[in-house]
Amino acid sequence: MKFSFHKYQGTGNDFVMVDHREGGLSHLSQEQIALICHRRFGIGADGFILIEDDPNADFKMVYYNSDGRESTMCGNGGRCSVRFARYLGIGKDEHITFTAIDGLHEASVADGIVSLGMNDVREIRDSNGDWFLDTGSPHHVCFVENVEDFPVDKEGRRIRNEVYGVEGSNVNFIEWDSETLHVRTYERGVEGETYSCGTGVTASALALHHSGVSNAQNIQIKTPGGNLSVSFTFENNAYHHVKLVGPAQFVFAGVWER
Ligand SMILES: N[C@H](CCC[C@H](N)C(=O)O)C(=O)O
């Protein structure tokens, strides 16, 4: 198997991306994708993304976690896909659309910063005293103190398995300092902490508002991989016009041959 790939990262959440408009890789097995994402024996990434043609949008994004399984919406992967699609000459900087597993997304890009429209969120429920919501992927959100010193891997894995079982959930640990929301995320399907998680910081920002800790509707977010912002409007007891905004950058290109 031989194909060209481009590596992108969005606030440290990194992806192997392939222009799959001509097809040819639909037969990839879970083991093959996991090997491509392996940090030592492969290219190394949190996820693998295929860019395909779509009759209803500028392109389609197919997302796989680094465990090799196709998964739900990836916010940072969506932001990186927009940068890669523009490199390929797809869409326009001021407006580009793609379909993902959770439906149609609109985006724009300026100076390397991608603004990505996320789906409405109509339900945030209590989960073991924390919050649970789906922003295109399932997210558990837990307020903690001193998030920088928090045992994210250990506690994230425990909650992911004990509360959510085989299906699992991503688990976010957050701390609000009255100006910035600090977020660290244990990611399902990576089965470890990633430098940032787009659907995770989106879930964290909405949970911050839902909890009443802050009534801001444009939240500045700090993750180990960099800074993002999430804005939204809260109307009729639901979150609308949800936007995930942050940098997404090309890292390197290469050829995979096995
Ligand atoms: N690991 C997530 C999908 C990727 C989410 C994350 N990389 C993002 O930026 O949203 C899941 O299986 O639910």
The ligand as a MOL file (V3000), in Angstrom:
LIG
                    3D

  0  0  0     0  0            999 V3000
M  V30 BEGIN CTAB
M  V30 COUNTS 13 12 0 0 0
M  V30 BEGIN ATOM
M  V30 1 N -11.8260 11.0270 20.3160 0
M  V30 2 C -13.1360 11.5430 19.9410 0
M  V30 3 C -13.1560 12.0220 18.4780 0
M  V30 4 C -12.1190 13.0980 18.2290 0
M  V30 5 C -12.3720 14.2990 19.0620 0
M  V30 6 C -11.2510 15.3020 19.1490 0
M  V30 7 N -9.9910 14.9800 18.5420 0
M  V30 8 C -11.7490 16.6500 18.6880 0
M  V30 9 O -10.9430 17.5080 18.2960 0
M  V30 10 O -12.9810 16.8790 18.7590 0
M  V30 11 C -14.1780 10.4250 20.1100 0
M  V30 12 O -13.9120 9.3010 19.7110 0
M  V30 13 O -15.2490 10.7450 20.6260 0
M  V30 END ATOM
M  V30 BEGIN BOND
M  V30 1 1 1 2
M  V30 2 1 2 3
M  V30 3 1 2 11
M  V30 4 1 3 4
M  V30 5 1 4 5
M  V30 6 1 5 6
M  V30 7 1 6 7
M  V30 8 1 6 8
M  V30 9 2 8 9
M  V30 10 1 8 10
M  V30 11 2 11 12
M  V30 12 1 11 13
M  V30 END BOND
M  V30 END CTAB
M  END
